[in-house]
């Protein structure tokens, strides 16, 4: 199978290392997140690999695109630009063009006089997408469509488009930071368990192939009340810092508050601690926070949350120790998905100590010393 590669490690990771010839890709995300920026950079990435690219814009005039392209450093002879919102003209240009990669920004503002309905309507969007699919297969061109999102953040007309296209990419952000996450919600040619990480700089998006210590403050490692763990973004381990604060309260019912993790999860973990550990929180307000505004819902960070709360209550620093494990209602520490990958990532970042479930039986990097725990009551 013929394929095109880009010069972006993160994009290649999501696409499986290549963009299939004759494929139709839908790229979507919230307004202002950087879809057009990513699309222009994709033009440059593929152009530098000796691929002819046709960039079609229906939203901006040539002056606006030129200004952004200059800021991004996009200036390659393999890139052609078309500013047009009439789909019939765009379709005719694609048929005549020798470009092998077509980027259309964006599908929601295009219209065709030969199709019933207003621009962005279901009938227009569906038929235009079908026409793009046909020409992609017929002429062996790879077409990337920029889509819009609805008010709830989902892809516009998702069920009408998802089964038509070969790949669905979704760009999202960490709202309190300048990071962008690119996910493949569908890919007919590659598993959809990979994510791409980017950082939005003043000029452009840059790859983060190895985020390493991006999401933690190294100065906090020596402080109390902070625990380190790895969360999983689909199949990718990311190092995060969990902060906890416990303060004495004179009121009868102590306050529980969480950011980045659900309130219910915090209350559950405190209940387990009260039952199975010597840490007394009945007269202490407890606050839990995932640093840098990251949202975590997977259970692999349970043990780190308990470690951070214990550290705060006992005023005992945890140092450069990684805590990995799910905590059950019985106090038992269970294995978590991709624990081996989390340990390997910890080894790459030169961590030498980890606390893991006693039931873990897979390979451990030889330079990491692991403390195995069966129950949260075994924590010191």
Secondary structure by P-SEA (a helix, b strand, c coil): ccccccccaaaaaaacccccccbbbbbbbcccccaaaaaaaaaaaaaaacbbbbbbbccccaaaaaaaaaaaccccccbbbbbcccaaaaaaaaaaccccbbbbcccccccccccccccccaaaaaaaaaaaaaaaaaabbbbbbbbcccccccccccccccccccbbbbbbccccccbbbbbccccccccccbbbbbbbcccccccccccccccccccccccccbbbbbbbcccbbbbbbbbbbbbbbcccbbbbbbccccaaaaaaaaaaaacccccccccbbbbbbcccccccccccaaaaaaaaaaaaaaccccccbbbbbbbccccbbbbbcaaaaaaaaaaaacccbbbbbccccccccccbbbbbbccccccc
